[in-house]
Amino acid sequence: MNLLSVSNPADDSLIERLPIDEPARVAQRVAEARRAQGPWALRPLSERAQIIAGFAQSVRAQLPALAQVLTRETGKPLAHSSNELNGFLGRIDFFLAHAEQAMAGEQVFDADGMREQIERVPLGVIGNISAWNYPWFVGGNVFVPALLMGNAVVYKPSEFAPRTGLEMARLLHAAGVPDDVFVVLIGFGATGQALLEQPLDGVFFTGSLATGQRIAQAMGPRMVKLQLELGGKDPTYVCADADPVAAAQSLADGAMYNAGQSCCSVERLYVHEAVYERFVEAVVETVRGFKMGDPMAQDTYLGPLTRAAQIEVLQAQVADARSRGGRVLTGGARATGPFAGKGNWFEATVIDRADPSMALMRDESFGPIVGIEKVASDEQAIARMNDTAYGLTAGVYTPDEQRARRIGAQIRAGSLYWNCCDRVSPRLPWSGWGHSGVGLTLSREGISTFTRPKAWHLRKA
């Protein structure tokens, strides 16, 4: 039996070994989900909603233990894990409040004996390949509304967060979701590939651009619903009239929270020359105040990277920036002292004198690092912000809302922030442009995406 070893990225210690689901097992589980989906969809929405509400109650009751599981396998600081779970509960509340409206049918015509109606029906069996950086958020954005709408979900958590995936299944099944309606598959890329080869009605993936492109190529000829939530290289512009200290404190958190391992982490900063020096000074001061330490300690802000391989990416970006004239103001290397020789620790890093030629300003970092470039005008900032293949989020700091709207309207991104950053709301669609993906989650549209319209032409004989 092949096993997946789950290790703690803080100290490399082994947590558990889990059996890997091989292709034959994957096919069996998808077939079981197919048989179970029909009866699940026939249950009243109110009954499904009651089950999901019970699941939420269990998450709330067991939140401290669930946060510890997440922290141990990903290295996310315990306070951040608790924040994620609490935020996830808020999203469930939103889904429950709007599920009935998202699934409601509509009569659009009734005259001369002919009625025309639109019905919303489930997609069917959904394959969900999820991410490790926010597994409750990105997984729950799919499986909660999908289950509410009457779908079965075959869920493959990241190999870096499999125990959290199993906890989700445990609590869903205990709340009343049938075992075959929510199925968890454990494994690496081969398990995900085996899932994609099954007769699915929808594929929802969160992860890297490279993997998303491979999935798109594989699924394109299949004519099933495909949604890809990919990466970002998210920029923010600090205008000449902004408060440089307040902006710096906000954006330092936006860049370093969860060790920068967020699709919407602030990775590129463009700062007007009028406030540049004071802003840079305040960013460095703020970042140096972020406590790196044991992820299980409540006062730790900066934990280890989840993936060891990402350290080489960050080291290469630092070296490239230095070679092109960038100035490393703090950090820039593996952490030393008590963190040396074990785990995936990297210092919080701020680099100024950045320019568009640097990998730091072009390629996704997914770590605690940010580049800062001085600009002379709003127009130059807009050009720099749009100089990317990604389009997830972008932000503007200024006291002038009209200025922010004028600049934001010219930025190619799915979400725009004014005087805030690194924020997701269940009430707003979460979508990306360009290499940041296709489709959306969250908002009422993000619930309806798990249904398809069925047209009825009705004439009484």
ZIURKA-V491293 format. One record per helix or strand of 2 or more residues. SS is the DSSP state (helix for helix, strand for strand). FROM is the first residue (numbers start at 1). TO is the last residue. Records with the same first field share a line. If there is no record, write none. Layout:
# ZIURKA-V491293
SS->FROM-TO, FROM-TO
This chain:
# ZIURKA-V491293
strand->3-7, 14-19, 106-111, 114-122, 125-129, 152-156, 182-185, 202-206, 225-229, 234-238, 266-272, 327-330, 349-352, 369-375, 393-397, 415-418, 430-431, 437-438, 440-441, 451-459
helix->23-42, 45-61, 63-74, 78-103, 135-148, 162-175, 189-196, 209-222, 244-260, 276-288, 310-323, 337-339, 359-361, 378-385, 401-408, 434-436, 443-448
